[in-house]
């Protein structure tokens, strides 16, 4: 008899699942076999997707007339078309694609080119200057001429990430480009070398660190394509900062925090202070370069204009602007007068947050947006809403319980919502803009998955360190769980602060290797601790200025509370792991809570944020300050300063060509561990970056082995291969 979900009634699996599970060794045996690892790996393999059916795998709108979509069935892919007027659903074949693809062009773009909205021009960088290429004729035109190394145009380098693709914002009519000249002169450099026979290759690039006197700055410009004139905005340089991330380039190289007027005569943009405490909305005249100050918000910690989405808009036609603020502790939107620069009215209010403004209808004066925390249940579930500019008429367009992903038609007359939860697979519904259900397009369930070994995760709610705030997370049990046995606990962690350990509570066939690890005889737990986004401002700010906190107190109290409900959790044997920020946090767990955490596997950690890019630390921890006794406000987060506290087992790893989190971060910890005469395990991946590429499986196997040996006290299979 096997448990499918620990917080539900005991269920008997069908015969096929029993056949799979009989291969597992007893959890108390002295070793695990290759077959044990193989069967565990099944729970994160693509084979499970064969049993994940009746889901929409693609959608494409044909204006406001038809929706073409494909559904993955058990033994086939169904290609369908729904008439948006009659709601008649019919099959379509490949030849029918010409109905909605008639205007498409086969564009040959270089990956480092940025296409204009009309599809006729492609912008690119050559020798630090900006050029455009005519897609039809191939003609190339140089737009800037005085760019040079470290002082070039549209440069895509934030230190931790870099690309040859330009950073810019095309105007809607494709006649102008808003961009900048990046001033990296005097910015510090990072150096990495390859591992090879013979002389190594040196990679050197600009990489600013917290406390550096000089960091990346940008000189904002507007380029008129027809006249080839360059207008420099009449303002001081901006720090290279944005209101949503630690770069000014969004998806595809789009310049963040900038918005054109429809006639391309004006450009609205936000300048952020170096420490992210000030956001300044301004508008530039694209012909003269004159800049007008519109609005400033100054906060005590950091300003964000949304949860990975910019939620400010300038409504040029009505001389208004919408501003996002967390000034009442929740992320909401406000309507301001553009000319008088005064608040007209608050648009949204309540103990919940606006996630993303998806559509603004100026004629109807309606805003369609996603939000979290307003409906009952998990506050990380995303719902779609509509509201009037004056704050009246708020309605939820997607009341179906779960987290919703929205695909709107071009003019927002229709949309498809696909919703799910950790336990319930996706359902896709076609709706009109008022939220009326028009047609259920697909309905999936987990029956076939369960019949073939899939395990449902357990979603939970506990109290945070303050004994008041609700925390949410998920946990995984072995498929052959026996409540009379004791199981070591594994704690996955990603501390943020820009995201959490879970964050997305939609349906997944598998998350990382959570269930696979559970199959080796562990109970696996991940929780979204305080200090991560998606909740109130105070929740997110929980350890501002103290990044060494890492949400660990919340992780510990979570495990303690869960162990009182699930007695099989053995809190004398707790392991923790994570990558990047999670590598930072998991190492800190062993150093700062050595009597609670016994084992850690920490990969590519930013163990001291003084050695990580300036934008990160200066936003989440504050500007670097040094006291008279040569200590700094960053000392509390520097893992190497606590290395002498190590009691448990630590496996630490890094890629030697990691240009996101340079390996010096890990080597600082290694040096102090050696000085403290501590035993630990170290893996360095030659020629690998922040991810380990074709060595990822090796790292995963070593992680499994490390936990099996040091928490279960048994031998793993020797040199198991996932390949």
SVG drawing of the C-alpha trace seen along z (x, -y; Angstrom):
<svg xmlns="http://www.w3.org/2000/svg" viewBox="-22 -72 73 77">
<polyline fill="none" stroke="black" stroke-width="0.4" points="0.0,0.0 1.5,-3.3 0.7,-7.0 -0.1,-9.3 -0.6,-12.5 0.2,-12.6 -2.4,-15.1 -5.2,-13.2 -6.8,-9.9 -4.8,-6.8 -5.1,-5.6 -4.2,-2.3 -2.3,-2.7 -3.1,-0.6 -1.0,2.4 1.4,0.6 2.7,-1.7 3.3,1.2 5.5,2.8 7.6,-0.3 7.9,-0.8 8.9,2.8 12.3,2.1 13.1,-0.3 15.5,0.8 14.4,0.7 15.1,-2.8 17.1,-1.2 19.4,0.9 23.2,0.3 23.4,-0.9 21.4,-2.1 21.7,-0.5 21.9,-1.7 18.3,-0.6 17.3,-2.8 18.9,-5.8 17.4,-4.9 13.9,-4.7 14.4,-7.9 15.5,-9.6 12.3,-8.5 10.5,-11.1 12.2,-13.9 12.5,-12.4 10.7,-13.3 9.0,-9.9 6.4,-11.3 5.3,-13.8 3.9,-11.0 1.2,-10.7 0.5,-14.5 -2.3,-15.0 -5.3,-17.2 -3.2,-20.4 -2.9,-23.2 0.7,-23.4 0.3,-26.4 -2.1,-29.2 -2.2,-31.8 -4.7,-34.5 -5.9,-35.3 -6.9,-38.9 -10.2,-38.9 -11.7,-36.3 -10.2,-32.9 -8.0,-31.2 -5.8,-28.4 -4.6,-26.0 -3.0,-22.6 -3.9,-20.1 -1.6,-17.3 -3.7,-14.1 -2.6,-10.7 -1.5,-9.5 -1.7,-12.5 -1.6,-16.3 -5.0,-17.8 -4.9,-21.0 -8.1,-23.0 -9.6,-26.3 -12.4,-28.2 -14.5,-30.8 -14.7,-33.7 -18.1,-34.8 -20.0,-31.5 -17.7,-29.6 -17.7,-26.7 -14.6,-24.5 -13.2,-22.6 -10.1,-20.8 -7.5,-22.4 -4.5,-21.1 -1.2,-22.7 -2.4,-24.2 -5.0,-26.2 -2.2,-28.1 -2.2,-30.6 -5.5,-31.9 -3.7,-33.7 -0.1,-33.6 -0.6,-35.3 1.3,-38.5 4.2,-36.9 7.7,-37.2 10.6,-34.9 13.0,-37.3 16.6,-36.5 17.9,-38.2 21.2,-37.9 20.7,-37.1 22.4,-40.4 20.0,-42.5 17.0,-44.4 14.0,-44.5 11.9,-47.7 8.1,-47.5 7.4,-47.7 9.8,-44.9 11.8,-46.9 14.9,-47.8 17.3,-46.0 19.6,-47.8 22.9,-46.3 26.3,-47.3 29.5,-47.3 32.8,-48.5 31.0,-50.3 28.6,-52.2 25.0,-51.7 24.0,-50.8 20.8,-49.8 20.2,-47.4 17.3,-47.5 15.7,-44.1 14.6,-44.2 17.5,-45.8 20.3,-44.9 21.6,-48.5 23.5,-49.3 23.6,-52.8 25.8,-54.0 24.0,-56.1 26.8,-57.0 30.4,-57.5 32.3,-58.4 31.8,-55.3 34.8,-53.4 35.7,-50.7 34.2,-51.3 32.3,-54.4 30.1,-52.9 26.5,-53.1 23.6,-50.8 26.1,-48.6 24.6,-45.6 26.8,-45.0 25.6,-44.9 28.7,-43.1 26.9,-39.9 25.3,-39.6 26.5,-40.9 25.5,-40.6 26.4,-41.9 22.8,-42.8 22.0,-46.5 19.8,-48.0 17.3,-50.4 13.6,-51.3 12.2,-51.8 9.5,-54.4 6.0,-53.0 6.3,-54.3 9.9,-53.0 11.3,-56.5 13.3,-57.0 15.4,-55.1 15.8,-55.8 19.1,-54.5 22.2,-55.7 26.0,-55.8 27.3,-53.7 30.2,-55.2 32.2,-52.3 35.5,-54.3 37.1,-53.8 34.8,-50.9 36.6,-48.0 37.3,-44.9 36.8,-41.1 39.2,-38.5 38.7,-34.8 41.0,-32.2 40.3,-29.0 41.6,-25.6 43.5,-24.0 46.8,-22.7 49.0,-25.6 48.5,-29.2 45.1,-30.0 42.8,-32.5 42.0,-35.6 38.5,-37.0 38.4,-40.5 35.4,-42.8 33.9,-45.7 32.2,-44.5 31.3,-47.1 31.3,-46.0 29.5,-47.5 31.4,-50.5 33.2,-51.2 33.7,-54.9 32.8,-54.4 29.9,-52.3 28.2,-52.1 26.5,-55.3 24.4,-56.1 24.1,-59.2 20.5,-59.1 20.1,-60.0 17.4,-59.8 18.3,-59.1 16.1,-60.2 16.5,-57.5 15.6,-59.7 17.8,-62.7 20.4,-60.6 20.5,-63.3 21.4,-62.5 19.7,-64.4 21.4,-64.2 18.9,-64.6 19.6,-67.7 20.3,-66.1 23.1,-64.6 24.1,-61.0 21.9,-58.3 23.2,-55.4 22.6,-52.2 19.6,-51.1 16.0,-50.0 12.9,-49.6 12.4,-45.9 15.7,-44.2 19.5,-44.6 19.9,-45.6 18.4,-48.2 17.8,-45.6 14.7,-43.5 13.7,-40.6 15.4,-40.9 17.4,-44.0 14.5,-46.4 15.4,-49.5 13.5,-49.2 11.7,-52.0 11.0,-53.9 7.8,-54.7 7.2,-56.6 4.2,-58.6 2.3,-57.2 3.5,-60.1 7.1,-59.6 7.4,-63.2 8.0,-62.4 9.8,-59.8 8.9,-59.1 11.5,-57.4 12.4,-56.7 15.8,-57.6 16.7,-55.5 19.3,-56.4 22.3,-54.2 20.8,-52.7 17.3,-52.3 15.7,-54.5 14.6,-57.1 12.6,-56.8 12.2,-59.9 9.7,-60.0 10.6,-62.4 9.5,-63.2 11.9,-64.3 11.1,-66.2 12.5,-64.0 13.4,-66.9 15.0,-69.3 16.2,-67.0 14.5,-69.2 13.6,-67.1 10.7,-67.8 10.5,-66.4 7.1,-64.8 7.2,-62.8 9.5,-61.4 9.1,-58.7 11.7,-58.2 11.5,-55.2 13.6,-53.9 14.7,-50.6 14.2,-50.2 11.6,-51.3 10.2,-48.7 7.5,-49.4 6.1,-45.9 6.9,-42.2 9.1,-41.7 6.8,-44.0 6.8,-47.8 3.4,-49.1 3.8,-52.8 2.3,-54.3 2.1,-57.8 -1.2,-58.5 -0.2,-61.2 -3.6,-61.6 -5.3,-62.4 -2.4,-64.1 -2.4,-61.6 -0.1,-59.0 -0.4,-55.8 2.1,-55.2 2.8,-52.0 3.6,-52.4 4.0,-50.3 3.6,-53.3 0.8,-51.7 2.7,-48.4 1.0,-46.8 1.7,-47.3 -1.1,-49.4 -1.7,-51.8 -2.6,-55.5 -3.9,-58.0 -2.1,-61.3 -2.6,-64.5 0.3,-64.9 0.2,-68.7 -0.6,-69.5 1.4,-66.5 -1.1,-65.9 -2.9,-62.7 -6.3,-62.5 -7.4,-59.3 -6.2,-55.9 -7.2,-53.1 -6.6,-50.0 -6.7,-49.4 -6.5,-46.5 -4.2,-44.0 -3.2,-42.5 -0.9,-43.5 -1.1,-44.4 1.2,-42.2 1.1,-43.4 -0.9,-45.9 -1.7,-43.9 -4.0,-46.3 -5.2,-49.9 -8.3,-50.9 -8.2,-54.7 -11.6,-55.0 -13.5,-52.9 -11.1,-54.1 -10.5,-50.6 -7.4,-48.8 -7.0,-45.0 -4.3,-43.6 -3.2,-40.6 -3.0,-40.5 -2.3,-38.2 -3.7,-37.9 -7.1,-39.3 -8.9,-35.9 -9.1,-33.4 -6.4,-30.7 -2.8,-30.8 -1.7,-34.5 0.8,-33.5 -2.1,-32.4 -2.4,-34.9 -5.9,-36.2 -7.0,-38.6 -9.1,-41.7 -10.7,-44.7 -11.2,-48.1 -12.1,-51.7 -9.7,-54.5 -11.5,-56.1 -11.2,-52.9 -14.8,-51.7 -16.1,-48.5 -13.4,-46.1 -14.2,-42.6 -12.3,-39.4 -12.4,-38.0 -10.9,-34.7 -12.6,-33.5 -11.7,-29.8 -9.5,-28.7 -5.8,-28.4 -3.0,-30.4 -3.9,-31.9 -1.8,-32.4 -3.4,-34.9 -3.2,-34.9 -5.2,-37.9 -6.4,-38.5 -4.7,-41.5 -7.4,-44.0 -8.3,-42.3 -11.9,-41.4 -11.1,-37.8 -8.5,-36.0 -7.6,-32.4 -6.9,-31.7 -5.1,-28.6 -5.3,-27.9 -3.9,-25.2 -2.5,-24.5 0.2,-22.3 -2.3,-19.4 -4.6,-20.2 -3.4,-20.1 -4.3,-23.0 -7.7,-23.9 -7.9,-26.4 -11.0,-28.5 -11.8,-31.1 -13.5,-34.2 -14.6,-37.6 -13.2,-40.8 -15.8,-40.9 -14.8,-37.5 -17.8,-35.5 -16.9,-31.9 -17.3,-31.2 -15.7,-27.8 -13.7,-25.3 -10.8,-24.5 -9.0,-21.8 -9.4,-20.0 -6.5,-18.0 -6.4,-15.7 -3.6,-13.8 -5.2,-10.3 -2.8,-8.9 0.1,-10.5 -0.8,-8.9 -1.3,-5.5 2.3,-5.8 4.0,-6.8 3.6,-10.6 3.4,-11.8 1.3,-14.8 3.3,-17.4 1.8,-18.6 1.1,-22.3 1.3,-23.7 0.9,-26.9 2.8,-27.7 3.7,-30.7 6.9,-32.8 9.5,-33.7 7.2,-36.3 4.5,-33.7 2.0,-35.9 2.8,-36.0 1.6,-33.1 4.2,-31.3 3.5,-29.0 5.5,-26.1 5.5,-22.6 6.8,-19.3 7.5,-15.9 7.3,-12.4 8.7,-9.1 6.1,-7.1 6.6,-4.2 6.2,-6.5 5.6,-4.7 4.5,-6.9 6.1,-4.6 9.6,-5.3 11.9,-8.2 13.1,-10.2 16.0,-12.7 14.8,-16.1 16.1,-18.1 15.5,-21.8 15.7,-23.4 16.4,-27.2 16.5,-30.2 16.5,-33.3 15.8,-35.9 15.3,-38.7 14.0,-38.9 12.3,-35.6 11.7,-32.7 12.1,-29.0 8.7,-28.2 7.0,-31.4 4.9,-29.7 2.2,-27.4 1.0,-26.3 1.0,-22.6 4.3,-21.0 5.0,-17.4 8.2,-17.7 10.1,-20.5 13.8,-20.2 14.8,-16.9 12.5,-17.3 10.5,-14.1 13.5,-12.2 15.3,-13.0 12.3,-12.0 12.4,-8.6 15.9,-8.1 14.3,-8.2 14.0,-11.9 11.2,-14.3 11.9,-17.4 10.6,-20.9 10.7,-24.3 9.1,-27.4 8.8,-31.0 10.3,-32.8 10.0,-36.4 12.4,-38.6 10.9,-37.3 8.4,-39.0 4.8,-38.4 3.4,-39.7 3.5,-43.0 6.3,-45.5 7.2,-44.8 7.3,-41.0 9.7,-41.7 11.8,-44.1 12.1,-41.6 15.9,-41.4 16.8,-44.5 20.3,-45.5 21.0,-42.0 21.3,-39.7 23.1,-37.1 19.6,-36.4 18.7,-34.5 15.3,-33.7 16.9,-30.9 14.9,-31.6 11.7,-31.1 13.0,-27.9 13.9,-26.5 10.6,-27.4 8.8,-25.9 10.6,-22.5 9.9,-22.5 6.2,-23.2 5.9,-20.6 7.6,-18.0 4.9,-18.4 2.3,-17.5 4.4,-14.8 6.2,-12.8 8.2,-11.0 10.4,-14.0 13.8,-13.4 15.0,-16.9 18.3,-15.4 19.2,-14.9 18.5,-18.0 20.3,-18.8 20.0,-22.0 20.9,-22.8 20.7,-25.6 22.4,-27.3 23.6,-30.9 21.8,-32.8 20.8,-29.3 24.4,-28.4 25.1,-31.5 22.1,-30.6 22.9,-26.9 26.5,-27.5 25.3,-30.2 22.9,-27.6 25.8,-25.4 27.9,-28.3 25.2,-30.2 22.9,-27.3 25.4,-24.4 23.2,-22.7 20.2,-22.5 21.6,-21.8 23.9,-18.9 24.8,-18.8 24.8,-21.3 25.4,-21.2 26.1,-24.7 26.7,-25.5 27.9,-28.8 27.1,-30.9 27.6,-34.7 29.1,-34.1 30.2,-37.7 28.2,-40.3 31.1,-42.7 32.4,-40.3 29.2,-40.3 27.8,-43.0 27.1,-46.4 23.5,-46.7 22.6,-43.6 24.1,-44.3 23.5,-48.0 19.8,-47.4 19.2,-44.7 21.8,-45.4 22.4,-49.2 25.5,-51.2 28.8,-49.9 29.9,-51.8 33.2,-51.4 33.5,-52.1 36.5,-53.5 37.6,-50.0 37.8,-48.9 34.6,-46.9 31.8,-47.3 28.0,-47.0 28.5,-44.1 30.4,-41.9 27.2,-40.3 26.5,-38.7 30.1,-37.5 30.1,-33.7 33.8,-33.4 33.8,-35.3 31.7,-32.5 33.6,-29.6 35.1,-28.6 31.6,-27.6 31.4,-24.6 30.4,-21.4 28.6,-19.5 29.4,-18.2 29.8,-20.8 30.1,-20.2 30.8,-23.4 31.1,-23.9 31.6,-26.5 32.2,-26.9 35.7,-28.4 34.4,-30.6 31.3,-31.8 30.9,-35.4 27.7,-35.9 28.9,-35.0 32.7,-34.9 34.4,-32.0 36.4,-34.2 33.2,-34.3 33.6,-30.5 37.4,-30.7 37.0,-33.3 35.1,-30.6 37.6,-27.9 40.5,-29.9 38.9,-30.5 37.8,-26.9 41.4,-25.8 42.7,-28.4 40.2,-27.1 41.4,-23.5 37.9,-22.4 37.1,-19.3 34.9,-20.0 34.4,-18.8 35.1,-21.1 34.3,-20.6 35.6,-23.1 34.1,-22.8 36.8,-23.8 35.5,-26.1 31.9,-26.1 29.9,-29.2 27.0,-29.8 25.4,-26.6 27.6,-23.6 26.3,-22.5 27.3,-18.9 28.6,-18.6 25.2,-19.3 24.4,-15.6 27.7,-15.0 26.9,-17.7 23.4,-16.3 24.8,-12.8 27.4,-14.1 24.7,-15.9 22.5,-12.8 25.6,-10.8 26.5,-13.4 23.1,-13.5 22.7,-9.7 26.0,-9.1 26.0,-11.9 22.3,-12.0 21.2,-8.4 24.6,-6.9 24.5,-4.4 26.5,-3.9 25.3,-5.4 25.9,-3.4 29.3,-3.9 29.6,-6.4 25.9,-6.2 25.4,-7.9 22.2,-9.8 23.3,-9.8"/>
</svg>
